[in-house]
Amino acid sequence: MKQLLLTLFLAFDAYLGTRFLLNVIGILQTSKYSKGATLFYAIAFLTLAAAGAYYMFVKQNFKITLLLAIGPWILIVLFLFINMIFGDYK
């Protein structure tokens, strides 16, 4: 059961990372954020989803997989918070 939930969570992370990457490339035009922030989100989601898949399927370590699946969400909240504080809104 936990492996199925982690797989769904990692698949959703990879889906979001792919959408952010397509926004950076210019194929999609759905992002509300700057190019730099969108690129950061794409890298965070894709790399942590790939690392989570490695730890789940190769190493069979579900605790680290859960941390890697939740990691992009924590990074994005911190990044958005820092952007809100130091961003220049004109």
TIRO-2110 file (N, C-alpha, C; in Angstrom, 1 decimal):
// TIRO-2110
0.8, -1.2, 0.0, N, 1, A
0.0, 0.0, 0.0, CA, 1, A
0.9, 1.3, 0.0, C, 1, A
1.9, 1.3, 0.9, N, 2, A
2.7, 2.5, 0.9, CA, 2, A
3.5, 2.6, -0.3, C, 2, A
3.9, 1.5, -1.0, N, 3, A
4.7, 1.6, -2.2, CA, 3, A
3.8, 2.2, -3.3, C, 3, A
2.5, 1.9, -3.3, N, 4, A
1.6, 2.4, -4.3, CA, 4, A
1.4, 3.9, -4.1, C, 4, A
1.3, 4.4, -2.9, N, 5, A
1.1, 5.8, -2.6, CA, 5, A
2.4, 6.6, -2.9, C, 5, A
3.5, 6.0, -2.6, N, 6, A
4.8, 6.7, -3.0, CA, 6, A
5.0, 6.7, -4.5, C, 6, A
4.6, 5.7, -5.2, N, 7, A
4.7, 5.7, -6.6, CA, 7, A
3.8, 6.8, -7.2, C, 7, A
2.6, 6.9, -6.7, N, 8, A
1.7, 8.0, -7.2, CA, 8, A
2.2, 9.4, -6.9, C, 8, A
2.8, 9.5, -5.7, N, 9, A
3.3, 10.8, -5.3, CA, 9, A
4.5, 11.2, -6.2, C, 9, A
5.4, 10.2, -6.5, N, 10, A
6.6, 10.4, -7.3, CA, 10, A
6.1, 10.7, -8.8, C, 10, A
5.1, 10.0, -9.2, N, 11, A
4.6, 10.2, -10.6, CA, 11, A
4.0, 11.6, -10.7, C, 11, A
3.3, 12.1, -9.7, N, 12, A
2.8, 13.4, -9.7, CA, 12, A
3.9, 14.5, -9.7, C, 12, A
5.0, 14.2, -8.9, N, 13, A
6.1, 15.1, -8.9, CA, 13, A
6.8, 15.2, -10.3, C, 13, A
7.0, 14.0, -10.9, N, 14, A
7.6, 14.0, -12.2, CA, 14, A
6.7, 14.7, -13.3, C, 14, A
5.4, 14.5, -13.1, N, 15, A
4.5, 15.2, -14.0, CA, 15, A
4.6, 16.7, -13.9, C, 15, A
4.6, 17.2, -12.7, N, 16, A
4.7, 18.7, -12.5, CA, 16, A
6.1, 19.2, -12.9, C, 16, A
7.1, 18.4, -12.7, N, 17, A
8.5, 18.8, -13.2, CA, 17, A
8.5, 18.9, -14.7, C, 17, A
7.9, 17.9, -15.3, N, 18, A
7.8, 18.0, -16.8, CA, 18, A
7.1, 19.2, -17.3, C, 18, A
6.0, 19.5, -16.7, N, 19, A
5.2, 20.7, -17.1, CA, 19, A
6.0, 22.0, -16.9, C, 19, A
6.7, 22.1, -15.7, N, 20, A
7.5, 23.2, -15.5, CA, 20, A
8.7, 23.3, -16.5, C, 20, A
9.3, 22.2, -16.9, N, 21, A
10.3, 22.2, -17.9, CA, 21, A
9.8, 22.6, -19.2, C, 21, A
8.6, 22.1, -19.6, N, 22, A
8.0, 22.5, -20.9, CA, 22, A
7.7, 24.0, -20.9, C, 22, A
7.4, 24.6, -19.7, N, 23, A
7.2, 26.0, -19.7, CA, 23, A
8.5, 26.8, -19.9, C, 23, A
9.6, 26.3, -19.3, N, 24, A
10.8, 26.9, -19.5, CA, 24, A
11.3, 26.9, -20.9, C, 24, A
11.1, 25.8, -21.6, N, 25, A
11.5, 25.6, -23.0, CA, 25, A
10.6, 26.5, -23.9, C, 25, A
9.4, 26.7, -23.5, N, 26, A
8.5, 27.5, -24.3, CA, 26, A
7.4, 26.8, -25.0, C, 26, A
7.3, 25.5, -24.8, N, 27, A
6.3, 24.7, -25.4, CA, 27, A
4.9, 25.0, -24.8, C, 27, A
4.9, 25.0, -23.5, N, 28, A
3.7, 25.4, -22.8, CA, 28, A
3.8, 26.9, -22.3, C, 28, A
2.7, 27.6, -22.2, N, 29, A
2.7, 29.0, -21.8, CA, 29, A
1.7, 29.1, -20.6, C, 29, A
1.8, 28.2, -19.6, N, 30, A
0.8, 28.2, -18.5, CA, 30, A
1.4, 28.7, -17.2, C, 30, A
2.7, 29.0, -17.1, N, 31, A
3.3, 29.3, -15.9, CA, 31, A
3.0, 30.8, -15.5, C, 31, A
2.8, 30.9, -14.2, N, 32, A
2.5, 32.3, -13.7, CA, 32, A
3.8, 32.9, -13.0, C, 32, A
4.9, 32.1, -13.0, N, 33, A
6.1, 32.5, -12.3, CA, 33, A
7.1, 32.9, -13.4, C, 33, A
8.2, 33.5, -12.9, N, 34, A
9.3, 33.9, -13.7, CA, 34, A
10.0, 32.7, -14.3, C, 34, A
10.9, 32.9, -15.3, N, 35, A
11.6, 31.8, -16.0, CA, 35, A
12.6, 31.2, -15.0, C, 35, A
13.2, 32.0, -14.1, N, 36, A
14.2, 31.4, -13.2, CA, 36, A
13.5, 30.6, -12.1, C, 36, A
12.3, 31.0, -11.6, N, 37, A
11.6, 30.3, -10.6, CA, 37, A
11.0, 29.0, -11.3, C, 37, A
10.6, 29.1, -12.5, N, 38, A
10.0, 27.9, -13.2, CA, 38, A
11.1, 26.9, -13.4, C, 38, A
12.3, 27.3, -13.8, N, 39, A
13.4, 26.4, -14.0, CA, 39, A
13.8, 25.8, -12.7, C, 39, A
13.8, 26.5, -11.6, N, 40, A
14.1, 26.0, -10.3, CA, 40, A
13.1, 24.9, -9.9, C, 40, A
11.8, 25.1, -10.2, N, 41, A
10.8, 24.2, -9.9, CA, 41, A
10.9, 22.9, -10.7, C, 41, A
11.3, 23.1, -12.0, N, 42, A
11.5, 21.9, -12.9, CA, 42, A
12.6, 21.1, -12.4, C, 42, A
13.7, 21.7, -12.0, N, 43, A
14.9, 20.9, -11.6, CA, 43, A
14.6, 20.2, -10.3, C, 43, A
13.9, 21.0, -9.3, N, 44, A
13.6, 20.4, -8.0, CA, 44, A
12.7, 19.2, -8.2, C, 44, A
11.6, 19.3, -8.9, N, 45, A
10.7, 18.2, -9.1, CA, 45, A
11.3, 17.0, -9.8, C, 45, A
12.0, 17.3, -10.9, N, 46, A
12.5, 16.2, -11.7, CA, 46, A
13.6, 15.4, -11.0, C, 46, A
14.6, 16.1, -10.4, N, 47, A
15.7, 15.4, -9.8, CA, 47, A
15.3, 14.7, -8.5, C, 47, A
14.4, 15.3, -7.7, N, 48, A
14.0, 14.6, -6.5, CA, 48, A
13.0, 13.4, -6.8, C, 48, A
12.2, 13.5, -7.9, N, 49, A
11.4, 12.4, -8.3, CA, 49, A
12.3, 11.3, -8.8, C, 49, A
13.3, 11.6, -9.6, N, 50, A
14.2, 10.5, -10.1, CA, 50, A
15.0, 9.9, -8.9, C, 50, A
15.4, 10.7, -8.0, N, 51, A
16.1, 10.1, -6.8, CA, 51, A
15.2, 9.3, -6.0, C, 51, A
14.0, 9.8, -5.8, N, 52, A
13.0, 9.0, -5.1, CA, 52, A
12.7, 7.7, -5.7, C, 52, A
12.6, 7.6, -7.0, N, 53, A
12.3, 6.4, -7.8, CA, 53, A
13.5, 5.4, -7.6, C, 53, A
14.7, 6.0, -7.6, N, 54, A
15.9, 5.1, -7.4, CA, 54, A
15.9, 4.5, -6.0, C, 54, A
15.6, 5.3, -5.0, N, 55, A
15.6, 4.8, -3.6, CA, 55, A
14.4, 3.8, -3.4, C, 55, A
13.3, 4.0, -4.1, N, 56, A
12.2, 3.1, -3.9, CA, 56, A
12.4, 1.8, -4.6, C, 56, A
12.8, 1.8, -5.8, N, 57, A
12.8, 0.6, -6.6, CA, 57, A
14.2, -0.2, -6.5, C, 57, A
15.3, 0.6, -6.3, N, 58, A
16.6, -0.1, -6.3, CA, 58, A
17.0, -0.4, -4.8, C, 58, A
16.9, 0.6, -4.0, N, 59, A
17.4, 0.5, -2.6, CA, 59, A
16.3, 0.0, -1.6, C, 59, A
15.0, 0.1, -2.0, N, 60, A
13.9, -0.4, -1.2, CA, 60, A
13.9, 0.3, 0.1, C, 60, A
14.2, 1.6, 0.1, N, 61, A
14.2, 2.4, 1.4, CA, 61, A
13.1, 3.4, 1.3, C, 61, A
11.9, 3.1, 1.9, N, 62, A
10.7, 3.9, 1.8, CA, 62, A
10.7, 5.2, 2.6, C, 62, A
11.5, 5.3, 3.7, N, 63, A
11.6, 6.5, 4.4, CA, 63, A
12.3, 7.6, 3.7, C, 63, A
13.4, 7.3, 3.0, N, 64, A
14.1, 8.3, 2.2, CA, 64, A
13.3, 8.6, 1.0, C, 64, A
12.6, 7.7, 0.4, N, 65, A
11.7, 7.9, -0.7, CA, 65, A
10.6, 9.0, -0.3, C, 65, A
10.0, 8.8, 0.9, N, 66, A
9.0, 9.7, 1.3, CA, 66, A
9.6, 11.1, 1.5, C, 66, A
10.8, 11.2, 2.0, N, 67, A
11.4, 12.5, 2.2, CA, 67, A
11.7, 13.2, 0.8, C, 67, A
12.2, 12.4, -0.1, N, 68, A
12.5, 12.9, -1.5, CA, 68, A
11.2, 13.2, -2.2, C, 68, A
10.1, 12.6, -1.9, N, 69, A
8.8, 12.9, -2.6, CA, 69, A
8.2, 14.2, -2.0, C, 69, A
8.5, 14.5, -0.8, N, 70, A
8.0, 15.7, -0.1, CA, 70, A
8.9, 16.8, -0.3, C, 70, A
10.2, 16.5, -0.6, N, 71, A
11.2, 17.6, -0.7, CA, 71, A
10.9, 18.7, -1.6, C, 71, A
10.5, 18.5, -2.9, N, 72, A
10.2, 19.6, -3.8, CA, 72, A
9.1, 20.6, -3.2, C, 72, A
8.2, 20.0, -2.6, N, 73, A
7.1, 20.9, -2.0, CA, 73, A
7.6, 21.8, -0.9, C, 73, A
8.5, 21.3, -0.1, N, 74, A
9.1, 22.1, 0.9, CA, 74, A
10.0, 23.2, 0.3, C, 74, A
10.8, 22.8, -0.7, N, 75, A
11.7, 23.7, -1.4, CA, 75, A
10.9, 24.8, -2.1, C, 75, A
9.8, 24.5, -2.7, N, 76, A
9.0, 25.5, -3.4, CA, 76, A
8.3, 26.4, -2.4, C, 76, A
7.8, 25.9, -1.3, N, 77, A
7.3, 26.9, -0.3, CA, 77, A
8.3, 27.8, 0.2, C, 77, A
9.5, 27.3, 0.5, N, 78, A
10.6, 28.2, 0.9, CA, 78, A
11.0, 29.2, -0.2, C, 78, A
11.1, 28.8, -1.4, N, 79, A
11.4, 29.6, -2.5, CA, 79, A
10.4, 30.7, -2.8, C, 79, A
9.1, 30.3, -2.7, N, 80, A
8.0, 31.3, -2.9, CA, 80, A
8.0, 32.3, -1.7, C, 80, A
8.3, 31.9, -0.5, N, 81, A
8.4, 32.8, 0.6, CA, 81, A
9.5, 33.8, 0.4, C, 81, A
10.6, 33.3, 0.0, N, 82, A
11.8, 34.2, -0.2, CA, 82, A
11.5, 35.2, -1.4, C, 82, A
10.8, 34.7, -2.4, N, 83, A
10.5, 35.5, -3.5, CA, 83, A
9.5, 36.6, -3.1, C, 83, A
8.6, 36.3, -2.2, N, 84, A
7.6, 37.2, -1.7, CA, 84, A
8.3, 38.3, -0.9, C, 84, A
9.3, 37.9, -0.1, N, 85, A
10.0, 38.9, 0.7, CA, 85, A
10.9, 39.8, -0.1, C, 85, A
11.7, 39.2, -1.0, N, 86, A
12.7, 40.0, -1.6, CA, 86, A
12.4, 40.3, -3.1, C, 86, A
11.2, 39.9, -3.6, N, 87, A
10.9, 40.2, -5.0, CA, 87, A
10.5, 41.6, -5.2, C, 87, A
10.7, 42.0, -6.5, N, 88, A
10.4, 43.4, -6.9, CA, 88, A
9.1, 43.3, -7.7, C, 88, A
8.0, 43.7, -7.1, N, 89, A
6.7, 43.7, -7.7, CA, 89, A
6.3, 45.1, -8.2, C, 89, A
6.3, 45.2, -9.6, N, 90, A
6.0, 46.5, -10.2, CA, 90, A
4.7, 46.5, -10.9, C, 90, A
END
